[in-house]
Amino acid sequence: MKIAVTGSIAEDHLMVFPGRFTEQLIAGRLDTVSLSFLVDELEIRPGGVAANIAYGLGALGLRPVLVGAVGEGFDTYRARLQRNGVDTGPVRVSGALHTARFVCTTDLDNNQIGSFYAGAMSEARHIDLRQVWERAGGLGLVVVAPNDPEAMVRHTRQCVDLGVPFAADPSQQLARLDREDARALLAQPRFLFTNEYESVLIQERTGWIEQQILGRVGTWVTTRGAEGAVLRQAGHHTITVKSVSPTGPVEPTGAGDAFRAGFLAGVAWGYGHRRAAQLGSAVATTVLETTGPQPKSLPGDALLVRIRDAYGVSALEDLATHLSGASR
């Protein structure tokens, strides 16, 4: 299955605050917040939701197509993605705007405060998905990840016109979408990805209750951090998959993107949703233990150990076909 991932491509500036945000907030003064956090660590890493998902898929041995817009100076990042199996041919390079930038501070409780500068991402609306489809000789799935809102709606409508299955992953952009655009993204996607907070927000944005949304999507996948993931389909029993426990310090940036990469790899390999979510959880925990959203490699043998310990020998045996010895 050829997967195209549309969405943000960014540079992440990740900082660690050696305290707790909640201890800096003063009751009764939240309407006039003016805070500065002195941080101990700064890591500058390649990121962006679409790039993170594509990177994970490539590291697992697939060859995804990355679709998005960047600024000048993308050559080093492009080469890194290509070394990990990502086809970056459709990436649009702006001559006027900087590559998107995510600036995020994480506290001791893994709470995060972040800002996102869109920059060149605003030009993603000019990318014609039909040309990407023709260049790839067809697509089996398109991921519509957080991006310029107009681009997200355009890519969704083009998937419908082309008859290409797609996954809706509005994520952080839900807060910026009006009702019409939020509803446009739910034009019968094969998958809808949200976290717990977004699962409530998407109901508020669309004006549709949970059952109405389930009637418009194939499978609704909700990630719940340490509580694992829940997969729901209209008329079917809910599937709950526990998370894979980390064994060391954690840094949460990109864990959700990693889950999506693992899950979609499992789907591409023909596994059922439970197995795909188990693989997604193992990949997510690997990234959780890495600073930045793109680890140097995703060793298949190490993933299999995590999967065996969390889900048992049958899960290991099922996934071993694709993961044994796999590593980029």
Secondary structure, DSSP 8 states (H G I E B T S, - for coil): --EEEES--EEEEEEE-SS-GGGG--TT-GGG-------SEEEEEEE-HHHHHHHHHHHTT---EEE-EE-S--HHHHHHHHHTT-B-TT-EE-SSS--EEEEEEE-TTS-EEEEEE-GGGGGGGG--HHHHHHHHT--SEEEE-S--HHHHHHHHHHHHHHT--EEE--GGGGGG--HHHHHHTTSS-SEEEEEHHHHHHHHHHH---HHHHHTT-SEEEEE-GGG-EEEE-TTS--EEE-----SS----TTHHHHHHHHHHHHHHTT--HHHHHHHHHHHHHHHHTSSSSS-S---HHHHHHHHHHHH-HHHHHHHHHHHTT---
